[in-house]
Amino acid sequence: MSLGRDTKFTYLGHATVRVETPGGKKLLIDPWVMTNPMCPDDQKRVDDLDIVLMTHGHSDHIGDAIEVLERSGALGVGIFDLTTWLGTKGIQNLSGMNKGGTQEVDGIRVTAVHADHSSGIQDGDRFVYLGEPVGYVVELENGFRFYHSGDTALFGDMRLIGELYRPELALLPIGDHFTMGPREAAYAIRLLGVKKVIPIHYRTFPVLTGTPEDLKRETADIEGLEIYAIQPGQTLE
């Protein structure tokens, strides 16, 4: 499937996405790969990466972060609390940030924006709080901007994200129970004003009941909207 703008998005299942940029950089968002039951076996090798973005500290998003960062040598980007914890695990190539901040890495601008969720992980015999969750607005070398919301509920300030950053593509959770369902994601699309959407965070577990078909029904009245329901392992170019 073609998106244009010289960018490739490969869906690895759940909320994990690999992005190949116009400048040849390779990004991975939410490094849950090797232990992700939705990730195809031929996609589980992720050595060749430049940047790893982490939206929050749940195991179904950073479950393989340590191994991925060690093997790839990529720069790990996340909320300051999360990157500090990763530093205690021996990871050195990290760049912590916080909501509202922007940093530029190799010509790619990364802005951390609000997400309405929780964040923490089981670390041995204790549960560790890993800071607030975030979403990311990413501007690539050619000016193409996309928004990965991370796990989130619907919140009204998505309108501000749309007005201020004007993403051309949004990656939004639709599974329900732990995040937005299709009804809420449809409203998020209206707030953001985007016309291109990749649904994520669905069908991994039985409790995640929202589907792309539901989202399409909820957005049937939005003129010009394209919903790319790509399957794990497929690439949107």
N, C-alpha and C positions, 0 to 999 in steps of 0.2 A: 504494500500500500504506500502511496506517495503523499508526503506532507509538504515537500518543498523546503526551501531555505537551507539546503545542504546539511541537514542534521538527521541523524539516525537514532531512533528510540527502540531498544530491544527490551521487551517485557520479560522479566524472569520469574513472574508469579508473585502473588500477594502485593506488596508495595515496592518491590525491588525492580529497578529499571537501570539499564546501562545506556548511556548517551555518548554518541560519537559526534564531535563538534566539527564545524566547518574548518577549524584550524588544526584538526587531527588529534585533539585531546580526547581522552576517554574518561568519562565520569561514571561512577556507580552511586546510585541513591539507595540508601538503606541496605547495608550489606548482610542480608540473610540469603545465602546462596547455597552452600554445601549441604546445609541441614534443612533447606526449604523444600517441602514435599511437592510444591508446584513447579520448581525449577527443573527443566529438562536436564538429564545427565550430561549431555554434550555442551551445556552452558555453565557447568559448575566450576570450570577453571577460569579464574579471574585474576591472573598474575599481571596482565598488561593494563594497568590503570594509572591515571595521573591524579585524580581527585576522588575522594569518597565523601559524600554528604550523608549525614545521619540526622534524621528528623527527631528522634527521641530514643529513650533507653529501654524500650521493651524488647524482649528476646526475639520476637518475630520481625524485628527491624534491624537489630545490631547483633543478632546471635552469632554471626561469623565475623564480626568486625575485627577482632584481634588477629585472626588467621589471615583475613583478606589484607589488612594493613601491613602485616609482617611480610607476607609473600609478595605483595605488589610494590611496597615502598611508596605507595601513593600518599598524598597529603590528606589527613583525616580532618574534616570540618564538622563542627557540631556546637551545640550550646556549651558554654564554658565548663559547666559542672560535668558534663559527659566526657569532654576531652581531657579534663583533669583526671577523672577516674581511669580513662584509657592510659594516661601517662603512668599511673601506678602499676599498670600491667606490662610496662616495658615499651610501650609505643612512644616513639619520639617525634615523628613527623606529624605534628598536630597544629591546628589553628582554631582555637576556641573563639566563639563570638556570642553575641546576644541579640535579642529581638530589636529590630530597627536598624541594626548595623549592616554595613556593606563592606565586603573585602574583594579585592581583585587578585585573581590567581591566574597567571599565564594568559592574560587577556580576557579572562572570564570573570564577570562580576556576579557575586553571590550575595543576596540580601536575605537575612533571616526575618521572617514575619510571624505573626501570631498563629498559634494553633490551640484549639480548645480540647485538651485531652489530659493524660497523665504520663508519667515517665519514671521508670525504675526497673531494676533487674535483680534477680537472685544471684548473689555472689557468695558462694560457699554456703555457710549456715546463716547468712544475714541477707536482708533485702535492702538494697542501696537505692536511695533517691538520686536521680541523675539530672536534676534541673527540669525546667519547663520544656514542653515539646515546642517545636517550631515547624513552619513550612519554609520553603525557599522559593524566591523568585530568582531565576538564573538568566543572565544576559550573555549570550555567546558572542564570539568574535565578530560576527556579521550583523549584530544588533538584534537577532532573534531572541525573544524572551519567552520563557515558559515558567509555569508555577506548579510546583509539587506541594500539595497542601499538607503532606504527612497525614497522620491519623488526626481527625478533628471532627467536632460537631459543627453544625452550621453556626456562623456568627455574623452579625450585621456588618462588621468592618471589612468583610470580604469586598464590599463595594469600594472601600478606600484602596484596597490592593489593586482592584481593577482600574480605578481612576488614576492612581499614582504611577503604577508600573506598567499598565496596559499589556499584560501577557497575551501572546497569540495562541497559546495552548495551555490547558490546565489538566493536570493529573489529579483526579479526585477519588476518594474512597466511596464505595457505594454499598458495602456489604451489610450495613446496619449492625445493631447490637453493641459493637465497640466504637463505631464511627457513624457518620452520616449514612442513611439509606438513600435509595433512589429519589424519594420525594424531596429530602433535604438537599441532596446534590443537585437536583434540578433547580432549586431556588438559588443555590450557590452559583450556578452557571449564569443565572439572570443577574445576580449581584456583580459578578466579575465581568460580565459583558463579553466573554470569550465565545468563539465560534468553532473551536476545535478542542475536543476533550478525549482523554484516554481514561476509562474507568479502571480503578485499581482496588485492591483490598476486598476481594469477594471470592467466594467458592473455595477458599483454602480449607475452611472448617465448616461442618454442617450448620453451625450457628450463624454463619455469614450468608444470609438468605437473599440479599439484594442482587439483581442481575442487570447486565447491560440492556436487556430487553425491557425491563421495568423502567430504566432510565430513559430509554427512547420514547416510551409511552408518556412519561411525565414531561418530556420536552418536545412533544410533537408540534407544539405551536410556535416554537422558536425558529424563525426563518433563517436558513443558511447554516444551521448548526450541523457539524459533522462529529459523530461519535465513533471513535476508532476502538472497537472491542477486539483488540489483538490478543491472541492466545499466548501463553507462556512459550518463549522461544521464538516468537515471531518478531519481525522488525518493521517498524514504520519509518520509511525513508523520507 
